[in-house]
Amino acid sequence: MTKPVIYQYTDYREYLKDLTHALKECGEGFTLGILAAAIGIQNPYLSKVFKGDADLNSDQLFLASEFLKLADEESYYLNLLLEVCRAQVPKRKQQLMAQVESLQNQFRQTKKHIRVEDLQVQSAARQEYFLDPHLQLIYAALTIPKYQANIALARETLAIPQDTLEYCLSRLEAIGMIRREGKTWQITQSHFHLLKQDPLCRPYQHLLRMKSNEQVMRLPQDASYNFVWTITMDEKTRAKIQDAFLKFLEQANAWVHAAPSEAMYQINFELFPWETKPK
């Protein structure tokens, strides 16, 4: 079953309706009557709720969340949507919506959708790593067995000068990210991610983007897939596209961690406005 993403919703009734529809599509005998009974209401009343003509109370919504096995944070978010729906004081409704938008923005952070381990290195070394694309490329190469045993092959494949390779290996070893074991190199940390709020994030992305562009220009035209699209839309559609990408990222993350490390690839995704608002 493909479960609807709760943080895409601003009406708890719409989410419950779509979730129950998905459960019915699974063909496991789920019906609205079963859900209504679990909540303690009549089936016709639940139908009115789904049509937007009635509301559940907080206890009924709690029972629905329990029956549908929602996570605690999902149950909290759904109850917040109920409060927004029932609020009559404009200022309170506005404050509640601000909380909803805050949770939506938290959900849209990349760290929510991929495996993350903090990089445990000293601040200066951490800055050095994230501001040098060569360090990042050599580190990534050393997750591949053929390069662990033959680092010279990585230098040839990545078109990195010998002195640059030697410098990167010495720096990665010094900051504790790799170690030498006989004739092979092994990584000592994995699956880390620079968070959006980190001051290093933007320069890191900019430098790696520049390095990526250099590589794209070196490659034969049929060796990479590139897509650029300038479009017009509203904010709601922009959020839907970001949510769809995050959903893809979760699936891609699972594929990547299940796949053998055989070759290096780069995925870049950018979604930004052309009109800039005055500060």
C-alpha positions as CSV (number, residue, x, y, z in Angstrom):
1,M,0.0,0.0,0.0
2,T,1.2,3.5,-0.9
3,K,0.4,5.5,2.2
4,P,-0.5,9.2,1.6
5,V,2.0,11.6,3.0
6,I,0.3,13.2,5.9
7,Y,2.3,16.5,5.8
8,Q,0.9,17.3,2.4
9,Y,-2.5,17.8,3.9
10,T,-4.1,20.8,5.6
11,D,-7.5,19.1,6.3
12,Y,-7.5,16.1,8.5
13,R,-10.7,14.8,6.9
14,E,-9.1,14.7,3.4
15,Y,-6.2,12.7,4.8
16,L,-8.4,10.2,6.6
17,K,-10.5,9.8,3.5
18,D,-7.4,9.2,1.3
19,L,-5.8,6.8,3.8
20,T,-9.0,4.7,4.2
21,H,-9.4,4.6,0.4
22,A,-5.8,3.3,0.1
23,L,-6.6,0.7,2.7
24,K,-9.7,-0.4,0.9
25,E,-7.7,-0.7,-2.3
26,C,-5.4,-3.2,-0.6
27,G,-8.2,-5.7,-0.7
28,E,-7.8,-6.9,2.9
29,G,-11.4,-6.4,3.9
30,F,-11.1,-2.9,5.3
31,T,-14.4,-0.9,5.2
32,L,-15.6,2.4,6.5
33,G,-17.9,0.5,8.9
34,I,-14.9,-1.1,10.6
35,L,-13.3,2.3,11.1
36,A,-16.6,3.9,12.3
37,A,-17.0,1.1,14.8
38,A,-13.4,1.6,16.1
39,I,-14.1,5.3,16.6
40,G,-17.5,4.7,18.2
41,I,-19.6,6.5,15.6
42,Q,-22.2,5.5,13.0
43,N,-21.1,4.8,9.4
44,P,-23.3,7.6,8.0
45,Y,-21.7,10.1,10.3
46,L,-18.2,9.1,9.2
47,S,-19.4,9.6,5.6
48,K,-20.5,13.1,6.5
49,V,-17.1,13.8,8.0
50,F,-15.3,12.7,4.8
51,K,-17.6,15.0,2.8
52,G,-16.7,17.9,5.0
53,D,-20.2,18.3,6.5
54,A,-19.2,17.2,10.0
55,D,-16.2,16.9,12.4
56,L,-14.7,14.3,14.7
57,N,-13.9,15.4,18.2
58,S,-10.4,15.0,19.7
59,D,-11.2,11.7,21.3
60,Q,-12.6,10.3,18.1
61,L,-9.7,11.4,16.1
62,F,-7.3,9.9,18.7
63,L,-9.1,6.5,18.4
64,A,-9.0,6.8,14.6
65,S,-5.2,7.4,14.7
66,E,-4.7,4.5,17.1
67,F,-6.8,2.2,14.9
68,L,-4.9,3.3,11.7
69,K,-1.6,2.8,13.5
70,L,-0.3,6.3,12.9
71,A,3.0,7.3,14.5
72,D,2.8,9.7,17.5
73,E,4.0,12.7,15.4
74,E,1.5,11.9,12.7
75,S,-1.3,11.7,15.3
76,Y,-0.2,15.0,16.7
77,Y,-0.1,16.7,13.3
78,L,-3.6,15.3,12.5
79,N,-5.0,16.7,15.8
80,L,-3.4,20.0,15.0
81,L,-5.3,20.0,11.7
82,L,-8.5,19.3,13.6
83,E,-7.9,22.3,15.8
84,V,-7.3,24.5,12.8
85,C,-10.6,23.3,11.3
86,R,-12.6,24.0,14.5
87,A,-10.9,27.3,15.4
88,Q,-13.2,30.3,15.3
89,V,-10.9,33.1,16.4
90,P,-8.9,34.3,13.4
91,K,-5.7,35.0,15.4
92,R,-5.7,31.5,16.9
93,K,-6.4,29.9,13.6
94,Q,-3.4,31.8,12.1
95,Q,-1.2,30.7,15.0
96,L,-2.3,27.1,14.5
97,M,-1.6,27.3,10.8
98,A,1.9,28.6,11.5
99,Q,2.5,25.4,13.6
100,V,1.2,23.3,10.7
101,E,3.5,25.0,8.2
102,S,6.5,24.6,10.6
103,L,5.9,20.9,10.8
104,Q,5.5,20.7,7.1
105,N,8.9,22.5,6.6
106,Q,10.5,20.1,9.1
107,F,9.2,17.1,7.2
108,R,10.7,18.6,4.0
109,Q,14.2,18.6,5.4
110,T,16.3,16.1,3.5
111,K,17.5,14.6,6.8
112,K,14.0,13.2,7.4
113,H,14.3,11.0,4.3
114,I,17.8,9.5,4.3
115,R,20.0,7.7,6.8
116,V,22.2,10.2,8.6
117,E,25.1,9.9,11.0
118,D,26.8,13.0,12.3
119,L,30.4,13.5,11.2
120,Q,32.4,13.3,14.4
121,V,35.5,15.3,13.6
122,Q,37.0,18.5,14.9
123,S,35.5,21.8,13.5
124,A,38.5,22.8,11.5
125,A,38.8,19.4,9.9
126,R,35.1,19.3,9.2
127,Q,35.3,22.6,7.4
128,E,38.3,21.4,5.4
129,Y,36.4,18.3,4.3
130,F,33.2,20.0,3.2
131,L,34.9,22.8,1.4
132,D,37.2,20.6,-0.7
133,P,35.3,18.5,-3.4
134,H,38.5,16.5,-4.1
135,L,38.4,15.2,-0.5
136,Q,34.7,14.2,-0.9
137,L,35.4,12.5,-4.3
138,I,38.3,10.4,-2.9
139,Y,36.4,9.5,0.2
140,A,33.4,8.3,-2.0
141,A,35.8,6.4,-4.2
142,L,37.1,4.5,-1.2
143,T,33.7,3.0,-0.5
144,I,34.2,1.0,-3.7
145,P,36.2,-2.2,-3.3
146,K,38.2,-1.9,-6.6
147,Y,39.5,1.5,-5.5
148,Q,40.3,0.4,-1.9
149,A,42.7,-2.1,-3.3
150,N,44.0,0.1,-6.2
151,I,43.8,3.8,-5.3
152,A,45.8,4.6,-8.5
153,L,42.8,3.4,-10.5
154,A,40.7,6.0,-8.8
155,R,43.1,8.8,-9.7
156,E,43.0,7.7,-13.3
157,T,39.2,7.4,-13.4
158,L,38.6,10.7,-11.6
159,A,41.3,12.5,-13.5
160,I,42.9,13.8,-10.3
161,P,46.6,14.7,-10.3
162,Q,48.9,12.4,-8.2
163,D,49.9,15.2,-5.8
164,T,46.2,16.0,-5.2
165,L,45.5,12.3,-4.5
166,E,48.3,12.0,-2.1
167,Y,47.2,15.2,-0.3
168,C,43.6,14.0,0.0
169,L,44.6,10.6,1.3
170,S,46.9,12.2,4.0
171,R,44.2,14.7,5.0
172,L,41.4,12.1,5.2
173,E,43.6,9.8,7.2
174,A,44.6,12.7,9.6
175,I,41.0,13.6,10.3
176,G,40.1,10.0,11.0
177,M,37.8,9.3,8.0
178,I,39.9,6.6,6.4
179,R,42.7,4.2,7.5
180,R,45.4,2.2,5.8
181,E,45.2,-1.6,6.3
182,G,48.1,-3.2,4.5
183,K,47.8,-2.4,0.8
184,T,44.2,-1.3,1.0
185,W,42.3,1.7,2.3
186,Q,39.2,1.5,4.4
187,I,36.7,4.1,5.4
188,T,35.9,4.6,9.1
189,Q,32.7,6.7,8.9
190,S,29.7,6.5,6.5
191,H,26.2,7.9,5.7
192,F,26.7,11.4,7.0
193,H,24.9,14.5,5.7
194,L,25.4,18.2,6.1
195,L,22.2,19.7,7.5
196,K,20.6,22.7,5.8
197,Q,21.0,25.0,8.7
198,D,24.8,24.4,8.9
199,P,26.8,27.4,7.8
200,L,28.9,25.1,5.6
201,C,25.9,23.9,3.7
202,R,25.6,26.6,1.0
203,P,29.3,26.9,0.2
204,Y,29.6,23.1,0.2
205,Q,26.8,22.8,-2.3
206,H,28.1,25.6,-4.5
207,L,31.6,24.1,-4.7
208,L,30.3,20.6,-5.4
209,R,27.9,21.9,-8.0
210,M,30.8,23.6,-9.8
211,K,32.8,20.4,-9.7
212,S,29.8,18.5,-11.0
213,N,29.4,20.9,-13.9
214,E,33.1,20.4,-14.9
215,Q,32.5,16.7,-15.0
216,V,29.4,17.0,-17.1
217,M,31.3,19.1,-19.6
218,R,34.0,16.4,-19.8
219,L,31.7,13.5,-20.4
220,P,30.3,12.4,-23.8
221,Q,26.8,13.7,-24.3
222,D,25.2,10.3,-23.9
223,A,27.1,9.5,-20.7
224,S,24.9,11.6,-18.4
225,Y,21.2,12.5,-18.0
226,N,20.5,16.2,-17.7
227,F,17.2,18.1,-17.3
228,V,16.6,21.8,-17.0
229,W,13.1,23.3,-16.8
230,T,12.0,26.8,-16.2
231,I,8.3,26.8,-15.2
232,T,5.6,28.9,-13.6
233,M,3.3,27.6,-10.9
234,D,2.0,28.5,-7.4
235,E,3.5,27.8,-4.0
236,K,1.2,24.8,-3.4
237,T,2.4,23.1,-6.5
238,R,6.0,23.9,-5.6
239,A,5.5,22.2,-2.3
240,K,4.0,19.1,-4.0
241,I,7.0,18.8,-6.3
242,Q,9.4,19.0,-3.3
243,D,7.3,16.4,-1.4
244,A,7.4,14.1,-4.5
245,F,11.2,14.4,-4.7
246,L,11.6,13.6,-1.0
247,K,9.4,10.5,-1.5
248,F,11.7,9.5,-4.4
249,L,14.7,10.2,-2.2
250,E,13.5,7.7,0.4
251,Q,13.1,5.0,-2.3
252,A,16.5,5.9,-3.9
253,N,18.2,5.8,-0.5
254,A,16.9,2.3,0.0
255,W,18.1,1.2,-3.5
256,V,21.5,2.8,-2.9
257,H,22.1,1.1,0.4
258,A,21.0,-2.3,-1.0
259,A,23.2,-2.0,-4.1
260,P,26.9,-3.1,-4.3
261,S,29.4,-0.2,-4.5
262,E,30.7,-0.5,-8.0
263,A,30.8,3.0,-9.5
264,M,30.4,6.7,-8.5
265,Y,27.4,8.8,-9.6
266,Q,26.1,12.3,-8.9
267,I,22.5,13.3,-8.4
268,N,21.7,17.1,-8.1
269,F,18.3,18.5,-7.6
270,E,17.4,22.2,-7.3
271,L,14.1,23.9,-6.9
272,F,14.3,27.6,-6.5
273,P,12.4,30.8,-7.4
274,W,13.7,33.2,-10.1
275,E,11.9,36.2,-8.5
276,T,13.7,37.3,-5.3
277,K,11.9,39.1,-2.6
278,P,13.4,42.3,-1.1
279,K,14.9,41.8,2.3
